[in-house]
């Protein structure tokens, strides 16, 4: 392989990665966040229920 290929390919790949990160950053920065509590009382109870139930359910692989 010609030594010129990695010399060009590595910086080009880095530039593409930086450009991609900037585009994603701009898209994510446009997302509007609403104020309020993270967990409503009903949601919190549901999540706690799911967490406790997850410990009881064990799956085993039988071959």
C-alpha positions as CSV (number, residue, x, y, z in Angstrom):
1,X,0.0,0.0,0.0
2,X,1.3,3.4,-0.9
3,X,2.2,5.4,2.3
4,X,0.3,8.4,0.9
5,X,-3.1,6.5,1.4
6,X,-3.0,6.4,5.2
7,X,-1.6,10.0,5.3
8,X,-4.7,11.1,3.4
9,X,-7.3,8.6,4.7
10,X,-6.7,9.2,8.5
11,X,-7.2,13.0,8.5
12,X,-10.1,12.7,6.1
13,X,-11.8,10.2,8.4
14,X,-11.2,12.4,11.4
15,X,-12.7,15.4,9.5
16,X,-15.8,13.3,8.6
17,X,-16.2,12.3,12.3
18,X,-15.9,15.9,13.5
19,X,-18.4,17.0,10.9
20,X,-20.8,14.3,11.9
21,X,-20.5,15.2,15.6
22,X,-21.2,18.9,14.8
23,X,-24.3,18.0,12.8
24,X,-25.6,15.8,15.7
25,X,-24.9,18.5,18.2
26,X,-26.9,21.0,16.2
27,X,-29.8,18.6,15.9
28,X,-29.8,17.7,19.6
29,X,-29.6,21.3,20.7
30,X,-32.9,22.0,18.9
31,X,-34.8,19.6,21.2
32,X,-37.0,21.5,23.5
33,X,-37.0,20.4,27.1
34,X,-40.1,20.9,29.3
35,X,-40.0,21.6,33.0
36,X,-41.5,19.4,35.6
37,X,-40.8,16.5,37.7
38,X,-38.9,13.5,36.3
39,X,-41.3,11.0,37.9
40,X,-44.9,11.6,38.4
41,X,-46.3,9.7,41.4
42,X,-48.0,7.1,39.2
43,X,-44.9,6.5,37.1
44,X,-42.6,6.1,40.1
45,X,-44.9,3.4,41.6
46,X,-45.0,1.6,38.2
47,X,-41.2,1.7,37.9
48,X,-40.7,0.3,41.4
49,X,-43.2,-2.4,40.7
50,X,-41.4,-3.4,37.5
51,X,-38.0,-3.4,39.3
52,X,-39.3,-5.7,42.0
53,X,-41.0,-8.0,39.6
54,X,-37.8,-8.3,37.5
55,X,-36.0,-10.0,40.4
56,X,-38.7,-12.6,40.7
57,X,-38.7,-13.6,37.0
58,X,-35.7,-15.8,36.2
59,X,-35.1,-17.2,32.9
60,X,-33.1,-20.3,32.3
61,X,-31.8,-21.7,29.1
62,X,-32.5,-25.4,28.6
63,X,-30.8,-27.3,25.8
